[in-house]
Amino acid sequence: MRVAELDTRLAAGTADGVPLLVFRLPALERTAWRRGLRAARSIERRASAAFAAATARVLRTEDLIAHDRGSDAFLAALIAPTRDGHRWPAPVDIRSALARIAATIEARTELDVDAGWTRYEVRSGAGAVSAIGPALARGAQERERYAFFSALGHELRTPLASIRGYLETLLCDDADESTRRRFVRIAHAESLRLTRLIEGMFEVSLLDLSGTFGRPAFGALDVALAGAAEASWAVAAQHGTELHVPPAAPAAVAIDADRLMLVLINLIANAVKHGRRGGRVDVGVDSGSPRTVTIAVDDDGPGIRARDRERVFALGERGPTPAEGSGIGLALVRMILERAGGRVEIHDSPLGGARFAVTVPRAANLPV
């Protein structure tokens, strides 16, 4: 059926809040421009057939599907009650159906499919077309979260396995004293890494729930910098990296000290990871501005190309070196700083690698 008919059918029933699945082929428009309308129509017909076949296999017969000829969007309204008598499917079942249908369309058309879902509100009177944007935005956000937690789960397994292995070795009676001390230090460093990952997970969750913090925050720059240096010595020592963090003069900044420390720990760990093994990482503070304080973290790695400097802050992205990582550290850094009215920028480093420059407002400049 056409989308207008779908609106009519939903308006005639009690469909407020019905889950609406949306699938979109963004490449259709590009295909029409590059290869002509006939090629785009051919792909659309394959997509429509795949959509019909997938929904027939995945959804229930009472559910409604709609597509307008010439459109790159395909819709499915889940109006049928579930087998256990619930009015609408659970979100986990909706996401499962969304993924299975999208996979079928992608396999038949060999094109990427944007997919998402939202709640259709009859009372809004705006119709299904207006729900396409919010549905796709929600889908993108859910995929980002899934990628985040998948990466985090992988990262949590690594330090846990390391800690367990070293502790099991320590339980053996034949380990000498120097070996025991070394294993304890490594297990401690891995526990710190595990703590930072868990803290990062909670920070991302909290920052995602609210766009801003409830009230202005205040922190001490010197306390945050000293704490970050202390927490980073172990990871630097593991890589043989010389870490230089001079003490900072006391300064009140408009960000909680713990959050600023987490920002700096992530940046130092990133610099160590992507710098040369046995190299150097420098942290410096420029407090010359009356309104802001800037902290620079320099490494001696390969640097980051100008065209990649925005991309590395995306959740799940990793830097240009083959070093392992979860792809959440830099995303977390930007999220924390933006909520505090600060920013992070990437420049070339005098050490030959990358410089991450963190700028935060002074506490005195907060509005009363």
Beta strands, then each sheet from edge to edge (+ up, - down):
strand 1: 18-24
strand 2: 64-66
strand 3: 73-77
strand 4: 114-120
strand 5: 219-220
strand 6: 242-244
strand 7: 252-253
strand 8: 280-286
strand 9: 292-299
strand 10: 343-348
strand 11: 354-361
sheet 1: 2+ 3- 1+ 4-
sheet 2: 5+ 7-
sheet 3: 6+ 8+ 9- 11+ 10-
end
